[in-house]
Amino acid sequence: MTMFTNSPVTVGGKDLPVGAYTLFVIPEENKWTLIISKSTDTSGKYDEHEDFARIPMQFGELPSPESQFSVYFAHVAPDQCNMRLDVDNARAWVVIQEKK
């Protein structure tokens, strides 16, 4: 997935300047990691040398299973949203905050 920012943001506590990035996720049983890559190669190839940041995601269980993997952004406060990833009984999320 590619993410474009038109203003500086903080993702999971890591400052992210204006730009385009490719997002990858490492799912583990009770811990997921978001990788923000400086590469915008749309082929889906991963190159660890292009890593901008690796961010531990918050993790929890859903009350009922999701049959399909979904990614969405939930507005939770002014200038802040959560990027949520749901699959089966798992939800992982990270806070995205606009920098002022």
N, CA, C and O of each residue as an XYZ file, in Angstrom:
400
protein
N       0.855     -1.159      0.000
C       0.000      0.000      0.000
C       0.904      1.226      0.000
O       1.917      1.258      0.699
N       0.540      2.219     -0.775
C       1.305      3.462     -0.827
C       0.561      4.536     -0.058
O      -0.660      4.657     -0.167
N       1.302      5.318      0.722
C       0.725      6.412      1.490
C       1.395      7.707      1.052
O       2.619      7.782      0.948
N       0.577      8.725      0.796
C       1.067     10.047      0.436
C       0.718     11.012      1.560
O      -0.407     11.007      2.058
N       1.676     11.836      1.960
C       1.410     12.861      2.973
C       1.638     14.231      2.351
O       2.640     14.445      1.668
N       0.715     15.159      2.584
C       0.907     16.514      2.075
C       1.232     17.505      3.177
O       1.338     18.708      2.939
N       1.387     16.984      4.387
C       1.888     17.760      5.514
C       2.653     16.788      6.410
O       2.392     15.586      6.384
N       3.591     17.301      7.198
C       4.334     16.404      8.079
C       3.401     15.743      9.091
O       2.497     16.387      9.622
N       3.625     14.460      9.354
C       2.829     13.710     10.322
C       3.760     12.925     11.241
O       4.948     12.755     10.963
N       3.188     12.459     12.329
C       3.862     11.534     13.225
C       3.091     10.223     13.143
O       1.874     10.199     13.327
N       3.797      9.141     12.869
C       3.175      7.821     12.767
C       3.751      6.960     13.882
O       4.936      6.628     13.873
N       2.913      6.603     14.833
C       3.386      5.788     15.946
C       4.567      6.411     16.676
O       5.435      5.697     17.178
N       4.604      7.749     16.738
C       5.682      8.450     17.427
C       6.882      8.787     16.548
O       7.804      9.462     17.005
N       6.889      8.334     15.302
C       8.001      8.599     14.380
C       7.611      9.717     13.419
O       6.576      9.635     12.759
N       8.445     10.773     13.336
C       8.168     11.888     12.444
C       8.356     11.469     10.993
O       9.360     10.858     10.627
N       7.360     11.814     10.174
C       7.357     11.440      8.763
C       7.177     12.715      7.939
O       6.128     13.354      8.018
N       8.192     13.094      7.145
C       8.055     14.313      6.338
C       7.083     14.127      5.175
O       6.674     13.010      4.858
N       6.727     15.238      4.554
C       5.879     15.218      3.367
C       6.518     14.302      2.329
O       7.728     14.348      2.109
N       5.687     13.462      1.686
C       6.224     12.582      0.661
C       5.353     11.377      0.414
O       4.226     11.286      0.900
N       5.900     10.452     -0.351
C       5.224      9.196     -0.687
C       6.024      8.044     -0.095
O       7.255      8.056     -0.110
N       5.322      7.060      0.420
C       5.942      5.927      1.097
C       5.158      4.660      0.781
O       3.960      4.713      0.501
N       5.837      3.532      0.829
C       5.168      2.250      0.716
C       5.108      1.638      2.111
O       6.083      1.681      2.861
N       3.948      1.064      2.450
C       3.753      0.464      3.767
C       3.742     -1.050      3.648
O       3.103     -1.618      2.762
N       4.456     -1.685      4.550
C       4.471     -3.133      4.672
C       4.137     -3.466      6.119
O       4.344     -2.644      7.012
N       3.625     -4.664      6.354
C       3.287     -5.100      7.710
C       3.867     -6.483      7.933
O       3.777     -7.361      7.076
N       4.464     -6.659      9.106
C       4.910     -7.987      9.541
C       3.925     -8.442     10.613
O       3.982     -7.957     11.744
N       3.022     -9.365     10.278
C       2.068     -9.852     11.280
C       2.665    -11.030     12.047
O       3.195    -11.974     11.461
N       2.565    -10.950     13.348
C       2.943    -12.064     14.204
C       1.738    -12.368     15.087
O       0.739    -11.650     15.046
N       1.828    -13.418     15.874
C       0.655    -13.869     16.615
C       0.031    -12.769     17.464
O      -1.177    -12.554     17.371
N       0.792    -12.073     18.276
C       0.250    -11.026     19.143
C       0.989     -9.705     19.000
O       0.915     -8.846     19.879
N       1.702     -9.545     17.889
C       2.492     -8.324     17.697
C       2.664     -8.106     16.201
O       3.119     -8.999     15.486
N       2.301     -6.925     15.732
C       2.493     -6.584     14.330
C       3.434     -5.392     14.245
O       3.470     -4.550     15.142
N       4.192     -5.330     13.160
C       5.128     -4.237     12.946
C       4.809     -3.577     11.607
O       4.689     -4.252     10.584
N       4.674     -2.256     11.624
C       4.484     -1.479     10.411
C       5.843     -1.040      9.904
O       6.643     -0.477     10.651
N       6.104     -1.301      8.626
C       7.340     -0.832      7.996
C       6.968      0.281      7.033
O       6.126      0.102      6.153
N       7.603      1.430      7.208
C       7.429      2.547      6.284
C       8.690      2.592      5.427
O       9.796      2.792      5.929
N       8.499      2.404      4.130
C       9.614      2.345      3.187
C       9.683      3.645      2.384
O       8.658      4.210      2.003
N      10.899      4.102      2.138
C      11.102      5.286      1.301
C      10.832      4.972     -0.163
O      10.643      5.884     -0.968
N      10.812      3.698     -0.510
C      10.565      3.282     -1.886
C       9.085      3.438     -2.231
O       8.218      3.247     -1.378
N       8.808      3.782     -3.471
C       7.423      3.825     -3.936
C       7.242      2.862     -5.109
O       6.362      3.049     -5.950
N       8.071      1.846     -5.152
C       7.975      0.799     -6.179
C       6.655      0.064     -5.983
O       6.445     -0.555     -4.940
N       5.779      0.121     -6.951
C       4.443     -0.476     -6.818
C       4.417     -1.973     -7.124
O       3.343     -2.575     -7.150
N       5.573     -2.577     -7.353
C       5.608     -4.012     -7.636
C       5.384     -4.848     -6.378
O       5.084     -6.039     -6.466
N       5.528     -4.226     -5.211
C       5.371     -4.953     -3.960
C       6.663     -5.559     -3.461
O       6.669     -6.254     -2.445
N       7.766     -5.306     -4.162
C       9.066     -5.822     -3.719
C       9.515     -5.076     -2.477
O       9.411     -3.852     -2.397
N      10.014     -5.832     -1.512
C      10.495     -5.241     -0.272
C      12.012     -5.213     -0.277
O      12.660     -6.207     -0.605
N      12.573     -4.069      0.090
C      14.024     -3.903      0.213
C      14.298     -3.230      1.551
O      13.997     -2.050      1.730
N      14.869     -3.978      2.487
C      15.087     -3.431      3.834
C      15.998     -2.211      3.836
O      15.968     -1.434      4.791
N      16.799     -2.019      2.806
C      17.677     -0.849      2.723
C      16.879      0.437      2.487
O      17.400      1.537      2.667
N      15.618      0.293      2.085
C      14.751      1.444      1.856
C      13.876      1.767      3.077
O      13.052      2.680      3.016
N      14.044      1.032      4.183
C      13.237      1.283      5.384
C      13.451      2.705      5.898
O      14.586      3.144      6.085
N      12.368      3.405      6.121
C      12.420      4.698      6.803
C      12.220      4.476      8.293
O      12.893      5.086      9.124
N      11.272      3.583      8.621
C      10.986      3.302     10.031
C      10.299      1.952     10.164
O       9.616      1.490      9.250
N      10.495      1.329     11.320
C       9.762      0.136     11.743
C       9.056      0.513     13.032
O       9.684      0.899     14.019
N       7.742      0.394     13.000
C       6.934      0.878     14.119
C       6.103     -0.253     14.691
O       5.308     -0.856     13.969
N       6.269     -0.562     15.990
C       5.396     -1.561     16.612
C       3.964     -1.029     16.626
O       3.718      0.118     16.999
N       3.034     -1.875     16.219
C       1.631     -1.477     16.188
C       0.939     -1.931     17.467
O       1.319     -2.936     18.068
N      -0.077     -1.182     17.875
C      -0.901     -1.630     18.984
C      -1.724     -2.799     18.470
O      -2.005     -2.892     17.275
N      -2.109     -3.687     19.372
C      -2.741     -4.928     18.943
C      -3.870     -5.299     19.887
O      -3.764     -5.118     21.100
N      -4.955     -5.823     19.320
C      -6.072     -6.284     20.135
C      -6.898     -7.314     19.384
O      -6.627     -7.625     18.224
N      -7.910     -7.836     20.063
C      -8.798     -8.827     19.459
C     -10.148     -8.203     19.158
O     -10.659     -7.389     19.928
N     -10.719     -8.595     18.028
C     -12.044     -8.136     17.631
C     -13.111     -8.988     18.308
O     -12.867    -10.161     18.589
N     -14.291     -8.422     18.576
C     -15.355     -9.200     19.205
C     -15.917    -10.282     18.288
O     -16.417    -11.303     18.760
N     -15.835    -10.056     16.986
C     -16.271    -11.075     16.028
C     -15.298    -11.075     14.855
O     -14.752    -10.030     14.502
N     -15.079    -12.235     14.252
C     -14.054    -12.334     13.206
C     -14.412    -11.577     11.926
O     -15.577    -11.489     11.536
N     -13.384    -11.041     11.293
C     -13.499    -10.411      9.976
C     -13.077    -11.440      8.938
O     -11.996    -12.020      9.042
N     -13.910    -11.667      7.953
C     -13.609    -12.701      6.963
C     -12.576    -12.254      5.940
O     -11.912    -13.088      5.324
N     -12.433    -10.938      5.753
C     -11.470    -10.427      4.795
C     -10.547     -9.432      5.465
O     -10.937     -8.736      6.403
N      -9.324     -9.374      4.977
C      -8.360     -8.396      5.461
C      -8.821     -7.001      5.053
O      -9.162     -6.777      3.891
N      -8.835     -6.066      5.993
C      -9.230     -4.696      5.652
C      -8.294     -3.693      6.312
O      -7.786     -3.911      7.412
N      -8.084     -2.596      5.609
C      -7.282     -1.481      6.112
C      -8.150     -0.239      6.000
O      -8.724      0.029      4.945
N      -8.248      0.519      7.084
C      -9.022      1.749      7.024
C      -8.488      2.756      8.034
O      -7.745      2.418      8.956
N      -8.891      3.995      7.827
C      -8.460      5.089      8.692
C      -9.655      5.572      9.491
O     -10.705      5.883      8.928
N      -9.494      5.634     10.802
C     -10.565      6.075     11.692
C     -10.187      7.423     12.292
O      -9.173      7.541     12.980
N     -11.006      8.436     12.028
C     -10.794      9.775     12.596
C     -11.116      9.693     14.087
O     -12.246      9.373     14.457
N     -10.137      9.977     14.942
C     -10.361      9.847     16.388
C     -10.266     11.167     17.141
O     -10.723     11.259     18.280
N      -9.678     12.191     16.522
C      -9.545     13.500     17.159
C      -9.142     14.505     16.082
O      -8.724     14.109     14.994
N      -9.264     15.799     16.374
C      -8.794     16.773     15.386
C      -7.322     16.504     15.045
O      -6.495     16.327     15.940
N      -7.012     16.475     13.779
C      -5.640     16.260     13.291
C      -5.065     14.898     13.663
O      -3.845     14.738     13.691
N      -5.918     13.910     13.950
C      -5.421     12.593     14.332
C      -6.356     11.502     13.806
O      -7.578     11.644     13.819
N      -5.743     10.412     13.343
C      -6.521      9.238     12.946
C      -5.739      7.990     13.335
O      -4.552      8.056     13.656
N      -6.419      6.869     13.300
C      -5.778      5.573     13.485
C      -5.844      4.831     12.164
O      -6.898      4.789     11.529
N      -4.741      4.249     11.746
C      -4.787      3.324     10.628
C      -5.006      1.954     11.252
O      -4.194      1.484     12.049
N      -6.122      1.312     10.876
C      -6.501      0.029     11.471
C      -6.431     -1.072     10.428
O      -6.854     -0.897      9.285
N      -5.892     -2.201     10.841
C      -5.807     -3.381      9.991
C      -6.538     -4.504     10.709
O      -6.168     -4.874     11.824
N      -7.577     -5.051     10.077
C      -8.388     -6.112     10.670
C      -8.308     -7.368      9.824
O      -8.375     -7.308      8.597
N      -8.162     -8.512     10.491
C      -8.239     -9.813      9.832
C      -8.529    -10.864     10.901
O      -7.989    -10.806     12.006
N      -9.380    -11.814     10.564
C      -9.804    -12.844     11.523
C     -10.263    -12.154     12.809
O     -11.136    -11.287     12.763
N      -9.688    -12.527     13.954
C     -10.053    -11.900     15.226
C      -9.064    -10.820     15.651
O      -9.124    -10.344     16.785
N      -8.162    -10.428     14.766
C      -7.083     -9.518     15.124
C      -7.304     -8.120     14.568
O      -7.792     -7.948     13.451
N      -6.937     -7.130     15.365
C      -6.871     -5.736     14.917
C      -5.533     -5.170     15.379
O      -5.170     -5.252     16.553
N      -4.813     -4.595     14.422
C      -3.592     -3.860     14.734
C      -3.803     -2.426     14.275
O      -4.466     -2.191     13.265
N      -3.249     -1.469     15.002
C      -3.439     -0.080     14.616
C      -2.242      0.763     15.044
O      -1.451      0.392     15.911
N      -2.155      1.911     14.391
C      -1.111      2.874     14.693
C      -1.741      4.269     14.608
O      -2.612      4.514     13.773
N      -1.298      5.171     15.470
C      -1.812      6.528     15.503
C      -1.047      7.386     14.513
O       0.184      7.365     14.474
N      -1.797      8.149     13.704
C      -1.211      9.112     12.774
C      -1.679     10.490     13.200
O      -2.879     10.754     13.266
N      -0.726     11.370     13.490
C      -1.024     12.704     14.017
C      -0.373     13.739     13.128
O       0.812     13.627     12.813
N      -1.138     14.760     12.713
C      -0.550     15.859     11.952
C       0.382     16.661     12.845
O       0.032     16.995     13.977
N       1.565     16.969     12.337
C       2.518     17.787     13.111
C       2.180     19.249     12.933
O       1.828     19.683     11.835
N       2.281     19.984     13.970
C       2.017     21.436     13.935
C       3.298     22.195     14.091
O       3.290     23.426     14.088
